Structures are given as C-alpha cells and as structure tokens.
C-alpha cells in the first residue's frame, strides 16, 4: 500500500473517531438523591392532664430504596394498640401488613370510651421506584352520661355540683332558646348545674365520630410525591332530650391534607396544603344556628359557663429550606371543650405534614477529541508523481523481460 495513501486513511479514521467522541454519551459524576416523608394523625385527646393519640400514620423513603410505612391505632403512655410496620430494602422488594384492630384501654380520670382503633401498612420498591402507604384510624370516642351517675364522676361533680343554675341561667336560656328554670320547674338559686343537665335529659356529654389518617409516598420517572391526609369527623356536645335527641352543639370537621412534590428533572420541590373547613351548628328549641368557621378563625360557644367550648380552625403553612427541601403542614381543628371543668377536654383533629427534597444527578460531558484537519497544500496532488514513477518503472522492467525471452 502506498504510504501516503495509508497516512490519509489514518487521518480520516481519527477525524471520524473525533466526531464519535463529541457525540458520545455523558457520564453521571453524582447520582440523583431524594428523600420524602409524610405523617398524619386523626386525633389527639387531652383530658385533665392525660394524653391519647389515635389514628397515626407515617411513611418515609427515598433514592436509597429503603422504604418504611408505619401506623398505630392508638398510642398512650401506657399502651399501644394495633401497630403495624412494613419495610422494603432494595429493588423489587415489598411487604404489606393487613389491617388489624384493637379496643384501647384508656387511663383517664373521666370514663371516656375510645372505640375500635385500626391500622395497616405497605411498602415496596419496583424497578427502582419506592412507594409506601399507611393508614391509622379510630371509630370514635364518647363520654356517655346515660350509663353513668353524673354526680359520681369526681372531676365533674366537683365543679358542676357547686355551680347553681342561676349562675349560668342566662347563657343556657340563650343557647337553648327556652327558660330552663321554667321548663324544669326548679329554683335556679338552689338547683345545681348537674341537676339541671340531668333534668334536661342529658344523654351523651360528648360524642365524636372520627375518620382516619393516611400517609403515602409515590414515585415515577419524572416526580416523587409525599402526601398526608387526615379525615375530620363530627363532634357532638350535650345530647339533650329536650332538643328531640339532638346535641346542643355539633361541630362538623372536614379533612385536611398536605402534599410535597419533587420534580426529578428540574430538582425543584414544591409544597402545598389544603386545610379543612369547619361548620358549627347550635341546635335550639327555635331552630338551628349554623356558622362556617374558616381557617385561622375561632368560635366560642356556651361562654361563661363551665361548659364553655372554643373551636379553633387552624390554617396551613409551607416552609422552604436553604437546601431546597420543603415541608407542608395542614391542621383541621383544635377543640377546647368543657373548659370550666378542670381544664376541660382538648381534641386536636386532622393533622397532616409532608416533606420532600433532593438533588438531580450531575452529569459532566466526556472530554471531546479535536477532529484532525487536512493540511492545505499548493500544486499538484503529491501522490500523482509517485504513481507516475511507479508506472514508468513497471514499463522498463517489462521491456527488459521481453528482450531476454525474445
């Protein structure tokens, strides 16, 4: 092969390789990292210094493919009811726990009954995508006067038995739309509030039909989402026979949710929340009074009596941290009930929190080779004289061979 032609062939190959390098794939110097969590609770009960939390759910997981889902039916300082945990550690792993339930045993000064509490959990990783869900729920709670001798409940009788009807007569008359002393045919100065409530046909002092909390983590090729949703419920205060069995006050609580979303392409995290609305209904002999309580507002009913109760509707909030991670929080409602009885009963319903953050993969392009360019030249093509000389040599050799064999 002519060396000049060989050199040109090599230069062409280098130039072609240079183009291939420039168009080749880039490598990831730093892999993608993300982490997410969500948590919710259906109920937090505080009664005379004792705390009970029910309907708890939480999940967490991320790019390390380690995912956990956890839920509790009821949690106190002394006992835990219906707890479930599911984990997945690695790709194509999964675990699920079926729903199980238990009847909580509360250790409270008041004989408050907390109904069946349940929980379930599930965690999995499929094709590198983590997911998890957890649900904690409680059916409800009640303080039922029909099965109790109200004066025998110490923390109630200590207060109510010392409060004459006259001290709260105007407030009760306004709330009920009736003349209490006249209806009961009693002497307001000597009749206690306990006797008054019993005379009005008191059934349930407090009843709450509650929902559940669900926390979830989902991921796809383009995004990761953490969400917590806590359902609300209905709380009834003072079921009175004189109101046709209806409670004196009804508090209807909607659900609240918090969401945090991570965009895997842009690396941006976005928080959002949806607080619940609350409706308060006062049932009076003359009809209903209904009031909507918007986030950030509060309403007090039965003010000035031991039964005074305040409903506060919380708003939500979002936080963006310096590292780009975000948190969204939504709370439905806080109820401070029966505040005149040793601090009363506190219910905190439908809390939801979601957090997320991450960094996309960092790619640095592979160094590009500079394509080889042919050097410019002047005159005729340099290979042609060499080719001509070669042909001339072949002719001379051929002529000599012809003469020898002639």
Secondary structure, 3 states (H helix, E strand, C coil): CCHHHHHHHHHHHHHHHHHHHHCCCCEEEECCEEEEEEEEEEEEEEECCEEEEEEEEEEEEECCCEEEEEEEEEECCCCEEEEEEEEEECCCEEEEEEEEEECCCCCCCCCCEECCEEEEEEEEEECCEEEEEEEEEECEEEEEHHHCCHHHCHHHHHHHCCCEHHHHHHHHHHHHCCCHHHHHCCCCCCCEHHHHHHHCCECEEEEEEECEEEEEEEECCCEEEEEEEECCEEEEEEEEHHHCCCEEEEEEECCEEEEEEEECCCCCEEEEEECCCEEEEEEECCEEEEEEECCCCEEEECCCCCCCEEEEECCEEEEECCCCCEEEEEEEEEEEECCCCCCCEEEEEEEEEEEEEEECCEEECCCCCCCCCCCCCCCCCHHHHHHHHHHHHHHHHHHHHHHHCC
